[in-house]
Amino acid sequence: MLVLEADDTVTRETIAATQMPSWMSVIEVPHSDNLTTKPRALNYALDFCRGSIIGVWDAENAPEPDQIEKVVTRFQDAPANVACLQGVLDYYNSRSNWISRCFTIEYATRWRRILPGAAHLGLVIPLGGTTLFFRRNILEKVCGWDAHNVTEDADLGVRLARHGYVTELIPTVTYEEANCRAWPWVKQRSRWLKGFLITWMVHMRAPGDLLRDLGLLRFLGVQTLLLATFAQFACAPLLWSFWIILAGFEHPVASTLGSPTALFMVWFFISSELLNLAISLVAVSRKEHRHLMPYVLTLPFYYPMAAISAYKAIKELVVEPFYWDKTEHGISEVVD
């Protein structure tokens, strides 16, 4: 089922000139002056679906050929409380330029190390927006997607966990296009960070209820995976300021809290950075990503864009909380 907005004339004209497979249908989401988001489109299209398993891909995705078979097999064998299966996301244009290489390293770290570790600990999995597969009856029971949330996937992952359901990561990969231009990257990341903030604020309206639903460990996991993800980028310039100590200048922290405190923060910052780089090196040590290992050392020059995204997210959270800053795809050259 191909879902598109009714006023997306370019896509509509392209589809009209294309011979579509007999098993594919096109659903046009009615125009809205107030809300044009992916979750709104998903909720609308859900009523037209007939299957007991609902899967989501983005239009530019290239899933592995046996992905559906793996999903059906796992749902058949999984306990009834397994509501969602999440595949691994990767990029097919990792060699396009430096940004796409760093983006691929970041995704490999997240999807092949961080999220599997979180799943192993039993933490809440903030879903990705694609390569998601749900038991339809459970998806409808939790009322589908939040149409106003610009990271509807992260919100749905938390809601599933609060209702006692489980999300599993399955070993199947979907390839998509890495955003490899600086300003579009910032806009895309700002939407993600804004959505993480919105999701955190929604579920923290009643912290006691969230703690009761999830338990202490998973409650703390939500703080880490949602709030801390945003905070690490928003506060990054404060951490970077400690580099001036290594250059021989006095940091304001040293004059207010004392030199031992300042030095502790410096070494804590450096140790954290080295740990992050080490995790990324392990994440790209597999054969398909090994060509990216030299670029891991350039990640400290890549993440300042995320700090800019964090400040853009704060601004939009105040003035345009439901604005979906869409990402243009199909513009990068795939380099073998």
N, C-alpha and C positions, 0 to 999 in steps of 0.2 A: 504494500500500500504506500503510494507516494503522496505525501501530504505537503501542500503548499498554500500560501496565502492567496486569496482571491485577487488581490491587486498586484501580484507578482507577474506582471505582463511578460517579462522576458522568459521566465520559466514556462509559463502557459503556452507561449508561442512556440518555444522549443519542443515541448511535449506534443503539441498539435502537429508538428512536422516530423514526429518520430513514430516509428512502428513499435508500439509497446507490446511486451509479451502478454499472452492471454491471461496469465495468472497475476498480472499486476493491475491494480486499479488506482485511480487518481482521485484524491479527496481535496476539495478546495474549501479552505476555512473562511467563513464569511468575514467581510471587512469589519474592523472595529476602529473607531476614532480614539479610543482610550487605551487599548491594550493589544499589543502585537508581540506575543511571546511564544516561544517554543512549547512550554507546558500548556498554554491555552490551546494550541493546535493539537497537541497530543490528547488532551481531554476530549476535544471535538471528534478526533479520528477514532478514538476508542469505541465509540458507539457503532462504528461501521465494521469493526473487527469481528470475526467469527470464531477465531481459535481460542483454545484454552491456555495457550502460552502467548504472551505479548512480548515481542522483541522490538528494540529501538536501535536504529542506525542513523547516522548523519548522512547527508546526500553524497559527500565526497569519500565515504568509507570504502575500504576494500577488505572485507572479512575473509578469513581463511575458508577454503571450499567446504571443509567438513564441519564448520562451526555449528550449524543447526543440528546435525546428527549428535554432536557432543552435548548440546543443550538438552535435547529431547531425552537422550540416554540418562543424563544426570538427574533430570527432574523425575524420571521414572523410578530411579533407585533412591533418590534423596528422601529424608524424613519429611513429613507433611509440613513442618514449620519452616522449611527452606523456601522462602518466598521469592528470592531473587538470585540469579546467577549473573555475575559480572565478569566479562572477558578482559583481557589485557589490551591496552591501547599502545600503539607504536606509530612511528612515522615512516612514510615511504620516500620522503624527500630530504633525508637527513644529510645529504651531501650538497644541498643547494647553496648554502652559504654558512657563515659562522653562527648566525642566530638559529638556523634550523639544526645545526649540529648540537648547540647547547640545549636547545629545546628537547631534542631527542635524548640527550643525556639526562635531563631533568625528568622526562617521562619514564625512562628506564629505571631511574632511581625510585621514583614514586610507585610504579606499577610492578616492578620486579623485586623491590626490597621493602619499601616503607609499608605499603598496603598489605602485602603478605604477612609481614611482621605484626601489623595491627590485627589482622584476621586470626593469626595464631594466638594472640593474647585475648581474643574474644571481644575486641573493641568494635565500636560502631564503624562501619565502612561508609565514608562519604562517596556515593556512587559517582561514576563518570556519566556524561550525558549520552553515551552511545555504547553499543555492545552490551545492553542490558536486556535481561529476559525475566519476565515475571509470570507467576501463576495468576491467571486472570482473576479468579475469584478473590484472591487476597488483595490484588491491586485495587479492585473495586471496593473491597471492604474498607480499605484505608482512604477511600475517596480520590484515588488517582493522584494527579500532580497538582501542586499549588500554582495556579495560573499567574500569580503576581510575583513569584520568586524567579530571579534570573539565574539561579543555580538550583533548579527544581530537582535535580538528581541528588544533590547533597541533602536537601530537605527530606526527600522521600526515603533516603537511607536511614535518617534519624527516626522518621515516623514508623518505618517498618520495625526498627529495633525497639521502639517504645511499645509497640503492640505485641512484642514477644517473638517476632519473626527473625529469621536468620538470612544473611546474604553470604553467598559463597563466591570465591574467586575460582574460575575454571581456566585450565590451560589451553586457551584458544586466543589467537591474536587478531585484532582488527587494525589495519593500517589506515592512517589518515594523513592529511596534509598539514605539515608544521607551518605555523604562521612565521614567515621569515623576513618580515619588514618591521622596522622598529616601532613606528607609530601604530600600525594595526595590531602589533603584539601588545603594546601598552593598553590599547582599547579593549582587546579581548581579555587580558589579565585583570583589568579594572572591573570588568563585569563579573568575573569569577570571584574576585575578592569582595566586591559589593554583595554578591549573593551569599558568600560565606558569612558576612556580617549579618545580613538579614536573617539567614537561617539560625545563626546563634542567638540573635535577639528574640526571634519568635519562640524558640524552645526554652529560652531562659526567662520568659515572662513569669514563669512559676518555677523557680529553681528547685524547690522542694519536690514538686511533682516529677520533674525530670530526673532527679536523684532517685526517687522511689521507683520510677519506671525502669531505669537503667542499672542501678547499683552504683557504688562509689567508683569502681575502676572504669566502667564505661562512661560515667559522668565526667570523670577527669579526662578521658579520651576525647570526648566531644570538645572540651575546652582546648585541648591540644590541637586537634585536627581542624577546628574551625577558627576559634579566636586567635590561637597562637600562630596559625598560618598567616593570618592578616597582620598580627602584631610584629612578627619577625621582619616583615618588609617595611612596615610603617616606622618601626624603631631602628631600622638598619643604619641610617645616618648617624645616630647617637653612638652606635657601636664602632662605626668607621672612624669616628672622631678620636678614638683611642690610639690610632696609628701615630698621632702627633707625639705621643710619649716616646715611641721608638725612634722618632726623629730628633729627640732631645728637647722638646718643648714641654712645658708643664700643662697638664690638663686641669680644668676647673674642679674635677672630682678630687684630685690630689690635694688641692688647697682647702676643700670643704670637708671631705671625709678622711683625708690622710693618704699618704703615699702607699701604705700597704694595701688599702682598699683599691686604689687605682691600679696597682700592679696586679692584684688578683683578678680584676675585671679584664685587664689586658690579656693575661694568660688564659683566662676562661674563654675570651673571645677567640683567641688564636686556636686553642684546643678544639673549640666547637667547629671552627672553620676547617681545621685539618680532619676532623671526624666526618664532616659532610663530604669533603673531597674523597676521603677513603671509601665511604659508602658508594659514592658515584663511580669510583674506579672499579669496585666490585660489580656494580650493576651493569657496566658496559664491558665486562671482561669476556662475555660470551662471544662466539665467533661472529655473529651478525652485527655486533656493535663494537668490535675490537678496534676498528679504525677510528673510533671516537676518543680513545683513551688519552691521546695527547691534548685534546681540547678540554678535558676535565679541569686542567690547571687554569683555564681561562674563565671559569665560571664566576669568580669574584668580579669580573668586568661585565658579566651578563646580568647579574641580579640587580644592579642599580635601576634597570628599567622597571623592575617589580616595585621598587620604592616609589617611583613616579606613579605607577598604576595604583598603589595604595592610596596616595593622596587624591588621585582622580576618583577613586571609589568613594572616599569620604565625602567629597563634594557632591557626587551624584546621589549618595545615600540621603543627603539633605534635600536636594532640589529635584532629583529625578529617580526616585527609588525603584520604579518599575520600568525604566527605560532599558531596552535591550539593544546594546551596541553590537550590531551584527558584524560578523567576520566575513570578509570577502575571500572566497576560495577559487581554486582553479587558475591561480596566477603564477605559481612557482614552477620552475623547470625541474623535472626529476632527473638527477644526475646519477648514472650507474657507477 
